[in-house]
Amino acid sequence: MNRLALLLVLIWPLGVDGASPIIREPGAIYLSDFAIKPLRLKLLGPAPCYFDIGQTRYAGTLRFPQVVQIEGVAENGMFRVRGNAQQGGVAAWVSREFVEPPPEKFVENLRKSEERRIEVEALISRNEVAIGMLPEEVSRSLGRPQKKTNRANKDGTQQTWEYIKYELVPQTTYAPGFNQTIVRFPGGTNAPSGTLIQGGAGFTSSTIYIKVPVGTLTVVFRDNIVESLEQSEGTTTGGRVSVVVPPITVY
């Protein structure tokens, strides 16, 4: 076994179906970001593959015939695939001309899904929700709701999540007590330094913080997609209602 083959075996010991971390490249869309089943396509011939989209680091030649698993799509028309090269199992980029055509509108739908994913991630980063989001996306943005209700009829299923926003409000109480005042004298050329403690009867204060509801947000799902939002002043969405497209069927 030559040095290159040994290196490849050490890096990809799990083969075609093993789980290895993806090194993401700018401009690439990865199927693992979406809840879709793996896409497997046939090779059209022996295919050179590369570790990077720019094809500067040669990874080997994919064996033919075989079926490879599609893991990503690049803007330049490259596919990230997982398959068997002459040196062993490999996950790398290969030109689309070496792979049979994917399902109709696969690349187009994948790009639309990526645009939606970026939009949803931006909403989640601001702890906001939008019409068209999924329950798991709402949970990531706002956490678990304080209340859930479910309803089913001939038109489908409806689920309502209720969120209550709280603020910590200080409450100060006063009680009779003994107050002390400490006065420190730094001293000087003609005066000694010292400390004077003065005391006397008075009142002591104590401050605690209590949770006060300041707004509610009601999220209504229809068949697991946000259908409507009802909010009162002070809710977590900041008064804005956004709309995103529902999840797209890639293929």
C-alpha positions as CSV (number, residue, x, y, z in Angstrom):
1,M,0.0,0.0,0.0
2,N,1.5,3.3,-1.0
3,R,1.5,6.4,1.2
4,L,-1.5,8.1,-0.6
5,A,-3.6,5.0,-0.2
6,L,-2.7,4.7,3.5
7,L,-3.6,8.3,4.1
8,L,-7.0,7.9,2.5
9,V,-7.8,4.8,4.5
10,L,-6.9,6.6,7.7
11,I,-9.1,9.6,6.9
12,W,-12.1,7.7,5.6
13,P,-12.2,4.4,7.5
14,L,-16.1,4.3,7.5
15,G,-16.5,3.9,3.8
16,V,-19.5,5.0,1.8
17,D,-22.2,4.9,4.5
18,G,-19.9,6.1,7.4
19,A,-20.5,9.4,9.1
20,S,-17.6,11.8,8.8
21,P,-17.7,15.6,9.5
22,I,-18.3,17.8,6.5
23,I,-15.8,20.6,5.8
24,R,-18.1,23.3,4.5
25,E,-17.1,25.4,1.6
26,P,-18.5,28.9,0.7
27,G,-21.1,28.7,-2.0
28,A,-22.0,25.1,-1.4
29,I,-25.4,23.7,-0.3
30,Y,-25.4,20.6,1.8
31,L,-28.3,18.1,1.9
32,S,-27.6,17.4,5.6
33,D,-29.1,20.8,6.4
34,F,-32.6,19.6,5.3
35,A,-34.8,16.8,6.5
36,I,-34.6,14.9,3.2
37,K,-33.7,11.3,2.4
38,P,-30.3,10.7,0.8
39,L,-30.0,11.0,-3.0
40,R,-28.1,8.3,-4.8
41,L,-27.1,8.5,-8.4
42,K,-25.2,6.3,-10.8
43,L,-21.8,7.3,-12.1
44,L,-21.5,7.6,-15.9
45,G,-17.8,6.6,-15.9
46,P,-14.6,6.7,-13.9
47,A,-14.6,10.2,-12.3
48,P,-11.8,12.3,-10.9
49,C,-12.8,13.8,-7.6
50,Y,-11.3,16.6,-5.4
51,F,-11.3,17.7,-1.8
52,D,-12.3,21.2,-2.7
53,I,-14.7,22.9,-5.1
54,G,-11.9,24.6,-6.9
55,Q,-10.4,21.2,-7.9
56,T,-7.0,22.1,-6.6
57,R,-6.6,19.0,-4.3
58,Y,-7.0,15.7,-6.0
59,A,-8.7,13.1,-4.0
60,G,-8.7,10.1,-6.4
61,T,-10.8,8.6,-9.1
62,L,-14.2,7.1,-8.4
63,R,-14.6,3.6,-9.5
64,F,-17.1,2.7,-12.3
65,P,-19.7,1.3,-12.2
66,Q,-21.1,2.4,-8.8
67,V,-23.9,4.4,-7.2
68,V,-22.7,7.4,-5.1
69,Q,-24.5,9.4,-2.5
70,I,-25.0,13.1,-3.2
71,E,-24.2,15.2,-0.2
72,G,-24.0,18.7,-1.6
73,V,-24.2,21.0,-4.6
74,A,-21.8,23.8,-5.5
75,E,-22.5,27.0,-7.6
76,N,-20.0,25.9,-10.2
77,G,-21.9,22.7,-10.9
78,M,-19.9,20.3,-8.8
79,F,-21.5,17.6,-6.7
80,R,-20.2,16.5,-3.3
81,V,-20.5,12.7,-3.3
82,R,-19.6,9.9,-1.0
83,G,-18.4,6.7,-2.8
84,N,-15.6,4.4,-3.5
85,A,-12.4,5.6,-5.2
86,Q,-9.5,3.5,-6.3
87,Q,-7.8,4.2,-3.0
88,G,-10.9,3.4,-0.8
89,G,-13.9,5.2,0.6
90,V,-14.0,8.9,-0.2
91,A,-16.2,12.0,0.3
92,A,-15.2,14.6,-2.3
93,W,-16.3,16.9,-5.1
94,V,-16.9,15.6,-8.7
95,S,-18.1,17.3,-11.8
96,R,-21.8,16.8,-12.6
97,E,-20.9,15.5,-16.1
98,F,-19.7,12.3,-14.5
99,V,-23.1,11.7,-12.7
100,E,-26.5,10.8,-14.1
101,P,-29.0,13.7,-14.1
102,P,-30.7,14.3,-10.7
103,P,-34.5,14.4,-10.4
104,E,-36.2,17.3,-12.1
105,K,-35.7,20.7,-10.4
106,F,-33.5,19.1,-7.8
107,V,-30.9,21.8,-7.9
108,E,-33.4,24.6,-8.2
109,N,-35.5,23.4,-5.2
110,L,-32.3,22.8,-3.2
111,R,-31.3,26.5,-3.8
112,K,-34.8,27.7,-2.7
113,S,-34.6,25.6,0.4
114,E,-31.2,27.1,1.2
115,E,-32.6,30.6,0.8
116,R,-35.4,29.7,3.2
117,R,-33.0,28.1,5.7
118,I,-30.9,31.3,5.8
119,E,-34.0,33.5,6.3
120,V,-35.3,31.2,9.1
121,E,-31.9,31.1,10.8
122,A,-31.9,35.0,10.8
123,L,-35.3,35.0,12.5
124,I,-34.2,32.5,15.1
125,S,-31.1,34.5,15.9
126,R,-33.5,37.4,16.8
127,N,-35.9,35.1,18.7
128,E,-38.6,35.8,16.2
129,V,-41.2,33.6,14.5
130,A,-42.9,33.9,11.2
131,I,-45.9,32.4,9.3
132,G,-44.6,29.4,7.4
133,M,-42.2,28.1,10.1
134,L,-42.2,24.5,11.5
135,P,-42.7,23.6,15.1
136,E,-39.1,22.7,15.7
137,E,-38.0,26.1,14.2
138,V,-40.4,27.9,16.6
139,S,-39.0,25.9,19.5
140,R,-35.5,26.9,18.6
141,S,-36.5,30.5,18.4
142,L,-38.7,30.9,21.5
143,G,-38.2,27.7,23.5
144,R,-41.0,25.6,25.0
145,P,-44.4,27.2,25.1
146,Q,-46.2,27.7,28.5
147,K,-49.4,26.1,27.0
148,K,-50.3,23.8,24.1
149,T,-53.7,22.9,22.8
150,N,-54.6,20.5,19.9
151,R,-57.7,20.4,17.7
152,A,-58.5,18.1,14.8
153,N,-61.4,18.3,12.2
154,K,-62.1,17.4,8.7
155,D,-59.8,20.1,7.4
156,G,-56.8,18.8,9.2
157,T,-55.1,19.3,12.6
158,Q,-54.6,22.5,14.4
159,Q,-52.2,23.1,17.3
160,T,-51.9,26.3,19.4
161,W,-48.8,27.3,21.4
162,E,-49.0,30.1,23.9
163,Y,-46.0,32.1,25.0
164,I,-46.1,34.5,27.9
165,K,-43.3,37.1,28.1
166,Y,-42.3,38.2,31.6
167,E,-40.2,41.0,32.9
168,L,-38.4,41.2,36.3
169,V,-39.9,44.2,38.2
170,P,-38.1,45.4,41.4
171,Q,-40.1,45.7,44.6
172,T,-38.6,47.5,47.6
173,T,-39.9,47.2,51.1
174,Y,-38.9,49.2,54.2
175,A,-38.8,48.0,57.8
176,P,-37.6,49.6,61.1
177,G,-34.0,49.0,61.8
178,F,-30.7,50.4,62.9
179,N,-28.7,52.4,60.4
180,Q,-24.9,52.9,60.5
181,T,-22.9,55.6,58.7
182,I,-19.2,55.2,58.4
183,V,-17.2,58.4,57.8
184,R,-13.5,58.1,57.0
185,F,-11.0,60.9,57.5
186,P,-7.9,60.7,55.3
187,G,-5.9,63.1,57.5
188,G,-3.6,65.8,56.5
189,T,-0.7,67.9,57.6
190,N,-2.3,69.2,60.8
191,A,-5.1,66.6,61.2
192,P,-4.9,62.9,62.0
193,S,-6.7,60.3,60.0
194,G,-9.5,58.2,61.4
195,T,-12.9,56.6,61.1
196,L,-16.1,57.8,62.7
197,I,-19.1,55.4,63.0
198,Q,-22.5,57.1,63.5
199,G,-25.6,55.0,64.3
200,G,-29.2,55.5,65.1
201,A,-32.7,54.2,64.6
202,G,-34.2,54.3,61.1
203,F,-35.5,52.1,58.3
204,T,-33.7,49.4,56.3
205,S,-34.7,48.6,52.7
206,S,-34.9,45.3,51.0
207,T,-35.4,44.8,47.2
208,I,-36.6,41.7,45.5
209,Y,-37.5,41.0,41.8
210,I,-40.8,39.4,40.8
211,K,-41.9,38.1,37.4
212,V,-44.7,40.1,35.8
213,P,-46.4,39.1,32.6
214,V,-46.1,41.9,30.0
215,G,-47.4,40.3,26.8
216,T,-48.5,37.1,25.1
217,L,-47.9,35.4,21.8
218,T,-50.2,32.8,20.4
219,V,-48.8,30.6,17.5
220,V,-51.3,28.6,15.5
221,F,-50.1,25.7,13.5
222,R,-52.1,24.1,10.7
223,D,-50.7,20.7,9.7
224,N,-47.4,21.5,11.4
225,I,-46.8,24.8,9.7
226,V,-47.4,28.2,11.4
227,E,-50.7,29.5,10.0
228,S,-51.2,32.6,12.1
229,L,-49.8,34.7,15.0
230,E,-51.7,36.6,17.7
231,Q,-49.7,38.9,19.8
232,S,-50.2,41.6,22.5
233,E,-48.0,44.5,23.4
234,G,-44.6,43.5,24.7
235,T,-44.4,40.1,23.1
236,T,-41.2,38.4,22.0
237,T,-41.7,39.2,18.3
238,G,-41.4,43.0,18.8
239,G,-44.6,43.7,17.0
240,R,-43.4,42.4,13.6
241,V,-45.1,39.6,11.7
242,S,-43.0,38.0,9.0
243,V,-43.8,35.4,6.4
244,V,-41.5,32.7,5.0
245,V,-42.3,30.1,2.4
246,P,-43.1,26.7,3.9
247,P,-40.5,23.9,3.5
248,I,-40.0,22.9,-0.1
249,T,-40.0,19.3,-1.4
250,V,-36.5,19.1,-2.9
251,Y,-37.2,15.8,-4.8
